[in-house]
Amino acid sequence: MAGSNAATAGGLAERMVAAMLSNDVDQVLAMYADDCQVLDPAMEAQGKSGLATAVTYFFAAFKMLGMTIDETVITPDTLIIRSHWSALHHGEYLGVPASGRVFHTWNIMWLKLKDELIISDNSIWDAGELRRLEALGKETENPF
């Protein structure tokens, strides 16, 4: 990738961290194209309206506390971000009521770019955190 394109993609990675830590749906959405496609273990979203629903739900359930980029890979139309982050579980998520606990996890985002916007976001993250969240939900279930 040419130097300026690499700088743009690198800047996009830093903007992603800032957007997630802002806990502001609009800041996250500003990084995506209107017709974006997003896929991760917990959801699939088509277009900015689908992404808005997913991000709103996520931020209602989790307050991002910290996010650190561990590695980036940049090509002419791709940005891969490997990061780790922590979030406070302060609202219902996947049927599990708010626990007040802080979760720590890692994430890999494989982003396709066009005109400095994300057109495709395929993410994977620590499924162990989902399992811990599911177990927490079972602890809080009413046995009656």
Buried (B, 14 or more C-beta within 10 A) or exposed (E): BEEEBBEBBBEBBEBBBBBBBEBBBEBBBEBBBEEBBBBBEBBEBEBBEBBBEBBEBBBBBBBBBBBEBEEBEBEEBBBBBBBBBBBBBBBEBEEBEBBEEBBEBBBBBBBBBEEEBBBBBBBBBBEEBBEBBEEBBEEEEEEE
